[in-house]
Amino acid sequence: MKNLKKEFPVTTNYIHLNTAASGLLSETLLDFRQNHDLDYLVMGSLLKNDQDKFLDGVRKNVGSYFNCDASQVGLVPNFSLGFNAVLEALPKNSKIALLKEDYPSINWPVLSRGFKTCYAIIDENLENNILECVTKEKPDFLCLSLVQYISGIQVNFGFLKELKQAYPNLIIIADGTQYCGVESFNFNESGIDILGASAYKWMNAGYGNGFFLIKNEVASNLKLKTTGFNSVRGAFKEEDDSFIGGLEPGHLDTLAQGSLQASIKLIKRIGQDQITNQIDLLKQKAMEVFSEKKLLDPIISKRGQHSSIFNIKGDQKLFNKLIENNIICSQRGTGIRVSFHYFNSEDDLTKLSRLI
């Protein structure tokens, strides 16, 4: 993966351990964006004549990457806008299960609409806590982040599939912003009914783009209230009440959505397996180093799996020291959050460990 220093120039001057906050701009993506805007400069509105066909191509690329049909893909500027649109389609008397202290863009939109809610605690027994909540409270929907943005705790996907099988009427809506791009994911074979994500983090697609995937049987029962001229433009939106159309009421930026397509092509060119193997290697070594130095919450070491996001013990002095030594990270919760992506190396982890 050494050749990625050229693909991501930031990594030649900094140790970027901050993908959980923002991904990087690649040379591949820069080339696309420059060429796109050059075409816009010299062609003007002629460039937009084929935008419906172009966006259909983006939709197909997203579907192919996540192993679902293009008809199941809605393109959005970001997760939050799409999620709020989805919530407007839910019956007002719905009960929704949430995770206590999950990402605000999950919990706040639910709470602001006055839905009945119940909670599962995020700890080493996360999956059992969710099961107990669903069994006891019998919610209509479960809304959660696949990976927790502060701690990096990742829910077990096998558990979600089993939960869906045990409670087939439970609709599972997941935020994959801190997950999508890390490994191969087969949406249609998962237990998730609706998966949404912004793509500026682990997919390194820049800002202003995201997507929602929805199972066909769920799409037919949810009628979004958001609508506009773009709701019936392009493939799979011929009906004026289609789920995808509800997610796409207004114009979509071909620069932003094309960036998503370019980033997926880069992932495929590098190889998803290679990307996943590098991330797995780094997170395993990081777990060993941080555990040895007793830098992690005991909850993390008690779980069988974890993401490549870690919240290590550290105060303002340590954070300043890392920043002064060109290590890009974030202060989150009570500690310092570091996150490892495929453009990182074992040398990055070694330098971090020495500074700590």
C-alpha positions, 0 to 999 in steps of 0.5 A: 500500500506504499504507493498510496502516498502519491494518491493521498499527498497529505500523508507525505507530510502528516500522519492522518489518523482522523478519517472518523472526522473526515476522509482525504482528497485523492489524486483520482478524485481531484482529476475527476473534479477538475475535468468536470468543472473544466467541462462545465466551464466550456460547455455550460448547460450542455453538460447538464443535458445528460445529467439524468443518465449520468446520475443513473450511472452513479446509482448503478455504481453504488448498487454494484458496490453494495451488492444491491440493485440500482433501483434500491439506491437513493442519492442524497447530499448527506445522511442527515437530510435523507434520514430526516426525510425517511422519518417523515414517512413513519407513522406518528405513533411508531415506537423507535428503539435507539442506542443511548448516546448514539450519534446526534444525527440519529437520535435528535431527529427521532426525538424532535418528532415526538416518537415513542422511544426506548433505549439500549445501552452501549457497552460490552453487551451491546447486542444483548442490550438491543435484544432485551430492548426489542423483546421487552419494548416491542418497537416498530423500528430500530435506528442505530449507527453501525459504528459508534463515532466516539468509541469505535464500538461496532455492532455485530452484523450477524446479530442484526441478521438474527434479530431481523429473523427473530422479529421480521416486522422490526424495521432496522434503519442503520447509519453506515457513515463510519463503516461504508468503505471499510469492507465488502458489504452485501446489503441484500443479504444483511438484516438491515432494511434501510442503510444510509451514509455520507461518503466523505469519511471512509469512502474518501468521496469528498463532501456533498454526497451520500446514499440510502439503500432500501429493501424492496419490501420496505420501500413499497410500504413507506411513502416519503412526503418530500417531493419535487420535480426531480422526484420523477426524473431518471430511472426507477422514479417513474412513479410519482410516489417512489421511495427513491423519488422522495429522497431526490426531490431537487437537483443533485450536483453532478460534481458531488455525486460524480465524486462518489462514483470516482471514489468507488472506482478508486476503491475497486482499482485498489481492491476492497480486499487489500483495503480491508486487510490493511485496516484489519492489520492496523486495528489489530496492532493498535488494539495490542499497543493501546491495550498494553499501555492501558489506554482503552476503556475496559469495555473495548477489550471485553468485546470480540470485535472492534472497528479501526476507531479508537478513543485513547486516554489523553489530556489536552497536553497530549493532544497538543503534543500529537498535533505539534508532531503532525499527527492529525486526530480529534478530541472526542468524549473524554479522550483522543480519537484516532482512526486508521484507514488503508493509507495508514501504515504500521510506521504511523502507529509506531510514531504515535505510540512513541509520542504517547 
